[in-house]
Amino acid sequence: MSKKRAGTIYTIGYEGIDAARVVELLTQNGVKRLIDARYRPGSRKAGLSKTPLSAALAEVGIDYTHDRGLGTPPEIMKQLREEGVYDWDAYREFLLSQTDSLEQASELAKQEAVCLLCYEADALECHRRIVADELAARTGLSVEHIPVVAA
């Protein structure tokens, strides 16, 4: 049941769901390429680190791209751990300095249905919403956050 919408940049967080559910939601939404927006694409959750996730996606015909230039750099994560506050302005400044990453992601988004992946279920609490908004501004595409609901 694909409901692919032309001109949409999707986002998804895997908090509270497993790898199989991530793949299922991407398939249901007609995603053709997952852009992993984690600085370090590892996870303690089985199947959600770079290698097993890309393999599971390949089985259903979804391409995988990891770009650490879209992720939260270590110094911002360190500040979050120490102070308990995410520095959204510092992240945006970092992201805007990642011109190659933004250009590549923008080109991919114009060519096919892409989805940005990170951990947080709520996109409003995740840096991927800033990435999605920046890509939308560059491409004219709309953004849709895939709701994370366990099967």
Secondary structure, 3 states (H helix, E strand, C coil): CCCCCCCEEEEEECCCCCHHHHHHHHHHCCCCEEEECCCCCCCCCCCCCHHHHHHHHHHCCCEEEECHHHCCCHHHHHHHHHHCCCCHHHHHHHHHCCHHHHHHHHHHHHHCCEEEEECCCCHHHCCHHHHHHHHHHHHCCEEEECCCCCC
